[in-house]
Amino acid sequence: MSQQTATRTNVRARVDELVRFVQQGRILEAMDEFYAPDVKMSENANPPTVGLAANVEREKQFLSQVKQWKGFTATAVGVDEQRGVSFVENVIEFTHTSGADVRMEQVSVARWRDGKIVEERFYYDSAKK
């Protein structure tokens, strides 16, 4: 089996493993395990944050606002093995440090190379209700 074929066939397994990490609240560990050193991550139409170190810092800032991790539910997962692309529709629930309960619904689309995410974009409704 060629390296390219091996990379493609592993995308679904890697996505499932990533979901398990996040469900367990192991977000920073997931960054090291599943993201390439040159990863580009963006939210909605915002410019990307480039590089693993910068994205780990961004995640640390997010996590500093989390008092209690309540859960991560993947409501839909899709993988295009041939293109190395995945999406995860999910619901994130946590208690903010202010005491407010937060429930976020989002979709992340990731592009994979050699078992690592090289590009990821998060789509969600940022309007306050």
GUSE-20552 format. One record per residue (C-alpha): residue number from 0; y, z, x; residue in one letter. Coordinates in nm, 2 decimals, always signed. Layout:
# residues N
<atom resi="NUM" c2="Y" c3="Z" c1="X" resn="A"/>
...
END
This chain:
# residues 129
<atom resi="0" c2="+0.00" c3="+0.00" c1="+0.00" resn="M"/>
<atom resi="1" c2="+0.34" c3="-0.09" c1="+0.14" resn="S"/>
<atom resi="2" c2="+0.61" c3="+0.17" c1="+0.20" resn="Q"/>
<atom resi="3" c2="+0.82" c3="+0.00" c1="-0.07" resn="Q"/>
<atom resi="4" c2="+0.54" c3="+0.02" c1="-0.33" resn="T"/>
<atom resi="5" c2="+0.47" c3="+0.38" c1="-0.23" resn="A"/>
<atom resi="6" c2="+0.84" c3="+0.47" c1="-0.28" resn="T"/>
<atom resi="7" c2="+0.84" c3="+0.30" c1="-0.62" resn="R"/>
<atom resi="8" c2="+0.52" c3="+0.47" c1="-0.75" resn="T"/>
<atom resi="9" c2="+0.65" c3="+0.81" c1="-0.65" resn="N"/>
<atom resi="10" c2="+0.97" c3="+0.80" c1="-0.84" resn="V"/>
<atom resi="11" c2="+0.83" c3="+0.94" c1="-1.17" resn="R"/>
<atom resi="12" c2="+0.65" c3="+1.22" c1="-0.98" resn="A"/>
<atom resi="13" c2="+0.97" c3="+1.31" c1="-0.79" resn="R"/>
<atom resi="14" c2="+1.17" c3="+1.31" c1="-1.12" resn="V"/>
<atom resi="15" c2="+0.92" c3="+1.54" c1="-1.28" resn="D"/>
<atom resi="16" c2="+0.93" c3="+1.77" c1="-0.98" resn="E"/>
<atom resi="17" c2="+1.31" c3="+1.77" c1="-0.97" resn="L"/>
<atom resi="18" c2="+1.32" c3="+1.87" c1="-1.34" resn="V"/>
<atom resi="19" c2="+1.08" c3="+2.17" c1="-1.27" resn="R"/>
<atom resi="20" c2="+1.31" c3="+2.29" c1="-0.99" resn="F"/>
<atom resi="21" c2="+1.62" c3="+2.28" c1="-1.21" resn="V"/>
<atom resi="22" c2="+1.43" c3="+2.45" c1="-1.50" resn="Q"/>
<atom resi="23" c2="+1.35" c3="+2.73" c1="-1.26" resn="Q"/>
<atom resi="24" c2="+1.72" c3="+2.76" c1="-1.16" resn="G"/>
<atom resi="25" c2="+1.64" c3="+2.63" c1="-0.81" resn="R"/>
<atom resi="26" c2="+1.94" c3="+2.40" c1="-0.80" resn="I"/>
<atom resi="27" c2="+2.04" c3="+2.44" c1="-0.43" resn="L"/>
<atom resi="28" c2="+1.68" c3="+2.41" c1="-0.32" resn="E"/>
<atom resi="29" c2="+1.66" c3="+2.09" c1="-0.53" resn="A"/>
<atom resi="30" c2="+1.96" c3="+1.95" c1="-0.34" resn="M"/>
<atom resi="31" c2="+1.78" c3="+1.99" c1="-0.01" resn="D"/>
<atom resi="32" c2="+1.45" c3="+1.86" c1="-0.14" resn="E"/>
<atom resi="33" c2="+1.55" c3="+1.56" c1="-0.36" resn="F"/>
<atom resi="34" c2="+1.89" c3="+1.43" c1="-0.23" resn="Y"/>
<atom resi="35" c2="+1.95" c3="+1.20" c1="+0.07" resn="A"/>
<atom resi="36" c2="+2.20" c3="+1.30" c1="+0.34" resn="P"/>
<atom resi="37" c2="+2.43" c3="+1.01" c1="+0.23" resn="D"/>
<atom resi="38" c2="+2.40" c3="+1.08" c1="-0.15" resn="V"/>
<atom resi="39" c2="+2.69" c3="+0.98" c1="-0.38" resn="K"/>
<atom resi="40" c2="+2.73" c3="+1.19" c1="-0.69" resn="M"/>
<atom resi="41" c2="+2.99" c3="+1.14" c1="-0.97" resn="S"/>
<atom resi="42" c2="+3.06" c3="+1.27" c1="-1.31" resn="E"/>
<atom resi="43" c2="+3.16" c3="+1.03" c1="-1.59" resn="N"/>
<atom resi="44" c2="+3.43" c3="+0.80" c1="-1.45" resn="A"/>
<atom resi="45" c2="+3.54" c3="+1.03" c1="-1.17" resn="N"/>
<atom resi="46" c2="+3.52" c3="+0.91" c1="-0.81" resn="P"/>
<atom resi="47" c2="+3.20" c3="+1.01" c1="-0.63" resn="P"/>
<atom resi="48" c2="+3.15" c3="+1.30" c1="-0.40" resn="T"/>
<atom resi="49" c2="+2.99" c3="+1.16" c1="-0.09" resn="V"/>
<atom resi="50" c2="+2.74" c3="+1.33" c1="+0.14" resn="G"/>
<atom resi="51" c2="+2.48" c3="+1.60" c1="+0.08" resn="L"/>
<atom resi="52" c2="+2.69" c3="+1.88" c1="+0.23" resn="A"/>
<atom resi="53" c2="+2.99" c3="+1.80" c1="+0.01" resn="A"/>
<atom resi="54" c2="+2.77" c3="+1.78" c1="-0.30" resn="N"/>
<atom resi="55" c2="+2.60" c3="+2.12" c1="-0.21" resn="V"/>
<atom resi="56" c2="+2.95" c3="+2.27" c1="-0.19" resn="E"/>
<atom resi="57" c2="+3.03" c3="+2.12" c1="-0.53" resn="R"/>
<atom resi="58" c2="+2.71" c3="+2.27" c1="-0.68" resn="E"/>
<atom resi="59" c2="+2.79" c3="+2.61" c1="-0.52" resn="K"/>
<atom resi="60" c2="+3.13" c3="+2.60" c1="-0.70" resn="Q"/>
<atom resi="61" c2="+2.96" c3="+2.52" c1="-1.03" resn="F"/>
<atom resi="62" c2="+2.70" c3="+2.80" c1="-0.97" resn="L"/>
<atom resi="63" c2="+2.97" c3="+3.05" c1="-0.89" resn="S"/>
<atom resi="64" c2="+3.07" c3="+3.02" c1="-1.25" resn="Q"/>
<atom resi="65" c2="+2.72" c3="+3.09" c1="-1.38" resn="V"/>
<atom resi="66" c2="+2.65" c3="+3.46" c1="-1.47" resn="K"/>
<atom resi="67" c2="+2.30" c3="+3.39" c1="-1.61" resn="Q"/>
<atom resi="68" c2="+2.09" c3="+3.07" c1="-1.61" resn="W"/>
<atom resi="69" c2="+1.93" c3="+3.04" c1="-1.95" resn="K"/>
<atom resi="70" c2="+1.76" c3="+2.70" c1="-1.93" resn="G"/>
<atom resi="71" c2="+1.74" c3="+2.33" c1="-1.86" resn="F"/>
<atom resi="72" c2="+1.55" c3="+2.11" c1="-2.11" resn="T"/>
<atom resi="73" c2="+1.48" c3="+1.75" c1="-2.04" resn="A"/>
<atom resi="74" c2="+1.49" c3="+1.59" c1="-2.38" resn="T"/>
<atom resi="75" c2="+1.41" c3="+1.24" c1="-2.25" resn="A"/>
<atom resi="76" c2="+1.31" c3="+1.09" c1="-1.91" resn="V"/>
<atom resi="77" c2="+1.29" c3="+0.73" c1="-1.81" resn="G"/>
<atom resi="78" c2="+1.19" c3="+0.56" c1="-1.49" resn="V"/>
<atom resi="79" c2="+1.21" c3="+0.20" c1="-1.37" resn="D"/>
<atom resi="80" c2="+0.97" c3="+0.22" c1="-1.08" resn="E"/>
<atom resi="81" c2="+1.04" c3="-0.13" c1="-0.97" resn="Q"/>
<atom resi="82" c2="+1.42" c3="-0.07" c1="-0.93" resn="R"/>
<atom resi="83" c2="+1.38" c3="+0.30" c1="-0.82" resn="G"/>
<atom resi="84" c2="+1.61" c3="+0.42" c1="-1.10" resn="V"/>
<atom resi="85" c2="+1.56" c3="+0.71" c1="-1.33" resn="S"/>
<atom resi="86" c2="+1.75" c3="+0.88" c1="-1.61" resn="F"/>
<atom resi="87" c2="+1.71" c3="+1.23" c1="-1.76" resn="V"/>
<atom resi="88" c2="+1.88" c3="+1.33" c1="-2.08" resn="E"/>
<atom resi="89" c2="+1.91" c3="+1.71" c1="-2.08" resn="N"/>
<atom resi="90" c2="+2.05" c3="+2.02" c1="-2.22" resn="V"/>
<atom resi="91" c2="+2.18" c3="+2.29" c1="-1.99" resn="I"/>
<atom resi="92" c2="+2.24" c3="+2.65" c1="-2.11" resn="E"/>
<atom resi="93" c2="+2.39" c3="+2.93" c1="-1.92" resn="F"/>
<atom resi="94" c2="+2.63" c3="+3.22" c1="-1.96" resn="T"/>
<atom resi="95" c2="+2.96" c3="+3.17" c1="-1.79" resn="H"/>
<atom resi="96" c2="+3.11" c3="+3.44" c1="-1.57" resn="T"/>
<atom resi="97" c2="+3.37" c3="+3.49" c1="-1.85" resn="S"/>
<atom resi="98" c2="+3.09" c3="+3.59" c1="-2.08" resn="G"/>
<atom resi="99" c2="+3.10" c3="+3.27" c1="-2.28" resn="A"/>
<atom resi="100" c2="+2.77" c3="+3.10" c1="-2.36" resn="D"/>
<atom resi="101" c2="+2.77" c3="+2.74" c1="-2.25" resn="V"/>
<atom resi="102" c2="+2.55" c3="+2.46" c1="-2.38" resn="R"/>
<atom resi="103" c2="+2.60" c3="+2.12" c1="-2.21" resn="M"/>
<atom resi="104" c2="+2.43" c3="+1.79" c1="-2.31" resn="E"/>
<atom resi="105" c2="+2.43" c3="+1.52" c1="-2.05" resn="Q"/>
<atom resi="106" c2="+2.25" c3="+1.22" c1="-1.91" resn="V"/>
<atom resi="107" c2="+2.20" c3="+1.17" c1="-1.54" resn="S"/>
<atom resi="108" c2="+2.11" c3="+0.83" c1="-1.39" resn="V"/>
<atom resi="109" c2="+1.97" c3="+0.84" c1="-1.04" resn="A"/>
<atom resi="110" c2="+1.89" c3="+0.57" c1="-0.78" resn="R"/>
<atom resi="111" c2="+1.61" c3="+0.66" c1="-0.54" resn="W"/>
<atom resi="112" c2="+1.52" c3="+0.55" c1="-0.19" resn="R"/>
<atom resi="113" c2="+1.22" c3="+0.68" c1="+0.00" resn="D"/>
<atom resi="114" c2="+1.17" c3="+0.97" c1="-0.24" resn="G"/>
<atom resi="115" c2="+1.53" c3="+1.09" c1="-0.23" resn="K"/>
<atom resi="116" c2="+1.83" c3="+1.03" c1="-0.46" resn="I"/>
<atom resi="117" c2="+2.09" c3="+0.82" c1="-0.30" resn="V"/>
<atom resi="118" c2="+2.32" c3="+0.79" c1="-0.60" resn="E"/>
<atom resi="119" c2="+2.35" c3="+0.99" c1="-0.92" resn="E"/>
<atom resi="120" c2="+2.60" c3="+0.98" c1="-1.20" resn="R"/>
<atom resi="121" c2="+2.63" c3="+1.23" c1="-1.48" resn="F"/>
<atom resi="122" c2="+2.75" c3="+1.12" c1="-1.83" resn="Y"/>
<atom resi="123" c2="+2.86" c3="+1.38" c1="-2.08" resn="Y"/>
<atom resi="124" c2="+3.13" c3="+1.43" c1="-2.35" resn="D"/>
<atom resi="125" c2="+3.40" c3="+1.63" c1="-2.18" resn="S"/>
<atom resi="126" c2="+3.61" c3="+1.68" c1="-2.50" resn="A"/>
<atom resi="127" c2="+3.66" c3="+2.04" c1="-2.60" resn="K"/>
<atom resi="128" c2="+3.55" c3="+2.12" c1="-2.96" resn="K"/>
END
